[in-house]
Amino acid sequence: MKQHWDSHIHLFTKEMQKSPSNWADSSNEPIWKACVAPSDRPSIQGWATPAQLLNAMDRADVETVVLLGWYWENHQSCQLQNRFYGKLIKIHADRLKAFVTVQPKNIEVAIEEITWAIDSGFLGLGEIHPQAQAFTLEDDCWKKILHFIEDKSFPINLHVTEPDSKPHPGKIDTPLNDYVQMATSWPNQVFILAHLGGRIPLRKMELGSVRSLKNIYYDTAATPLLYKPDLLKQIVEEVGIEQILYGSDYPLRVFPKEQKRPEFSKSVQFIKDSGLTDTDLDRVLSLNAKRLFSTRE
């Protein structure tokens, strides 16, 4: 019986996968190139077609995945991936959901793109990365987006960099305190902080504890690259089990020494090794996501 819900994966078009470096150069996407095709080390980026994704889901009892957009630097790249996702969620509506991605600096076309996505059945916005996309959370363009979606039950997924992580391809620091300030200022907007939010719940933030901010969720995407499984239990002890979402970052090979191809089973097992109870594991691996996204179904 398929039971898991993965709230954070990515897929890329045939053009992007065929020759990542060349596509990135021709599309002016240097940050994506640094992440998926670094020049100084082997890449841990995996690739998958929709058919390969569905097969991998079946092998690991993954019922549903959320396709997140990339934090593209250009609107054309956003639109290319969004249209790709739009087709997929129509064909595989029972298995695949999607978030729309935008370049917030291009505010007029960003709003148009979000409007199209809402009409097309997308569940939310993201993955957004302010520094990679050359804007700040205080910029007018971003505030206009927040105003536009604040009453639409449209969660936002934001990339969060672990400040203490070693240098790695595409690493760009993110403003942890600014994220907390934003969530405090927009209490009715749901924010999903990727990668366990850079351990925000375990840090002494300028604004104090985030325990009371029930509009912040934390996904587990790519966490095996950075943390031990028991960190998840520490996060849960700080913010509660209801705010945690399983995410794998598929098709990234987050166990690079063990994974020859992208798959879900090892990331699911990583969550199961966290020390959480079976009841809490059910919440992290499926029930929390089903509850959060039910308003957009």
N, C-alpha and C positions, 0 to 999 in steps of 0.2 A: 504493500500500500504506500503510495507516494504521500509524503507528509511535510517536507521542508519547504520553506519559502525564503528564497535568497533575495535580499533587498538591495544588493549592490553588485551588478556585473556590467560588462561592456561588450559590445560587438562592433566590428568595423566593416566597412564596405569592401567589396572586392578590390576596388581601386586602391584603397588604403593598405590592404594586406599584401597586394601583389609586389609592391616595392615601396616599403614604408619610407625609406630615406628620400627616394625620388619624389614620392607624393608629397611628403612634408616640405621639401624644398620648393616644389612648384606651387604649393598652396600657402606658403609662408607660415608654416606651423613649426617653428624651431623647438618649442618646449615639448610638444608631442614627440618630435624626433628624438630629443634627448632622453625621453622616458622609454620609448619602445625600441630605439635603435642606437644605443649609446656607442660612441666611437672608441671608448677606452676599456670596454669590458664586454663579456657576453651578455646578451639581452635575456631577461627572464620573462619577457612578454611572450605569451602564447597567442595563437590565432585559432579561430574557429568559424566555421560556417553555421548558419542556423540549424542545419541538419545535425552537425556534430554537437552543437549545444544541446539539442533535444535528446540526443543519445546519451550524452554525459549526464544530463538531468535524470534520465531513467535509471542509469546505473547507480546513482546515489540517492534514489528516492526523493528527489527534489520535485515538488509539485509545480511550483511557480517561481519565476525569476523576474526581477525588475531591471530592465535595461536602462542604465544611466548613460546620459550623454557625456562626452568629454568636455573639458574646460578649454574649448577652442579659442584661439586668438582672433579668428575672423568669422563673420556671420556666414559666409558661404560654406565653411566647414560645418558649422552648426546645422545649417539647413540640409546639407547632404546627409548627415547622420540622422537628423530628425525624420526626414522622408523615408529613409531606410527602415527606421523603427516603426513609422506609421504603417507601412505595408506589413511588417511582421506581426504587429499586434492585431491586425485584422485577420490574418491567416491563422494565427495560433492564439486566439483570444483567451482560450482556457489555460494556457501555459505561460504566455509572455505578456508582461506589462511594461510600461515605459515612462521615463521622465524626459521632458524636453530640455534641451540645452540652448543657451543664448549667449551672445556677447553683450553684456549689459551696457557697454559704452555706446553701442548703436541702439539707443533707447527706442526709437520709433519702430524699427524693424524687429527689435526684441519683443515689444508688446504685441506686434502683429503675429510673431511666431508663437508666443504663448497663447494667444487667442485661438490660433489654428490648432494648437496642441490640445487645448481644453475641448474644443469641438470634435477633435479626433479621438478622444478617449484616453489621453495621457493622464497619469496619476499625479505628477508633480514636476518640479523644476530642479535640474542639476545633472551632473555634478558641477558645481560652481567653485572656482578658485580665484578669489579676488586678485591676488598678487600676480598669478600667471596671466590673468586677463587684463591686467593693468588698470584696475580701478580699486577704490576703497569702499568699505561699508558705509562711509559717511558721504559718498558722492551722491549727487542728486539723481543720477541715472538709476542707481540701486534703490534709493528710497522710492522712486516712482514705480519700480517693479513691485516693491513690497506693498505699496498702496494699491496697486492694480489687483494683486492676488489675495489681499488680506481677508476677503470674505468668500473665497472660492474653495476652501478646504483643499489647498494645493501645497503640500509639503515641499520644502526646499532642502536638497542635499548639498552640503558644502564640504569641499576637501579641507582636511586639517592635517598639517604636517607635525610630526613628533619633533619638538625642538631639540631633544637630546639625541636624536638618531645620527648615525654616521653619514657623511656625505654620500649621496647616491644620485644616479641620473635623474635630472628633473627636480631635485629638491629645491623648494623655495619656501621660506618661512611664512607662516600664516599668523594673523593677529589674534591670539587666544582670548585676551581680554576684550577685544572688540566683538568677538563672537558672543561672549556672555552679555556684553552691553546691549547688543542687538536683540538677543532673545528677551532680555529684561524690558526693552523698550517696545517690543512687539509681542505681547503675551498671548495673543490669539493666533499667531502664526507658528506653525510647526517647523522646526529646524532639525534636520538630521545631520549630525556631525560625523563625517566619515572617519574610519580608522580609529575608533574609540575616542574621537575628539582630541587626539594628542594627549590623552590622560588628563584632560581638564578637570574631571571630578576629583582627582588625587592631588591637584596642585593648589597652592594658596593663591587664589585669584584676587585682584584688586577689589572686586565687587563682593568678595566673600564666597560662601558655599553656593553651588549650583543645585543643591538638593531640592530647593523649592521651585525650580524652573521646570515645570512639567511639560513645557513645550519644546524641550530639547531631548532628542533621541540620539543614540550612539550606535553606529553600525560597526561590525567587526571586520570589515574588508581589509585584506592584506596584513592583518595583525600578526600572523605567524612569522612574518619577516622581521618583526620588531620586538615581540613580547613572548613571554611564557603563557601557557593556557591559564594559570591561576590568576593572572592580572584581571581577567574578566570577572572573577568572583569579587575582587577588590572593588571594581567599578560598581558592581551590583550593590555591594554593601553601602556605597555612598549615595547612589541615586535611585536605587530600587530596580526590581526586575522588569517592570513594565516599560522602561525606557530603552531597552537593549534590543537591537535588531541584528539577526544573522546576515552577514554579507561575506562573500568569498573573494570578490574582485576578479572572478573568472573573466577571461582566460589567462590572467596573470598566473605564472607558476610560482606560487607563494612558498612552496617547498622545493626550491630549485635543485637541490641535491637528490631529491627523491622523485620528482615529477618529470617525465619525458614529454608528456602531453598534458594539456589543460584538463582538469577534472575537479569534481566537488567533494569526493569522499574524504580526502585528508583534511579539508577545512571543516567539514562537519564533525569529524572525529576530534579536531582541535577544540571545538566548542564542548564536546562531550567530556573532554579531559580536564575541563576547567574546575571541576569539583562542585558544580551546581547540582541541585536535586533534579530528579526526573521531571517533576512538575515545572521547575524553573527552566529546564532545558526545552520543554515543549513551548514555553512562552517565547524564549529567544529564537528557537528554530522555526517557529511558524505563527503562533497565536498572536504575538504582539503586532506582527506585520499585517495579519488579516484584520485585526481590529483597527489599526491605523488607517489602512487603505480602504476600508469598507465603505466610507462615505463617497469614494470616487468610483466604486464598482457600478 
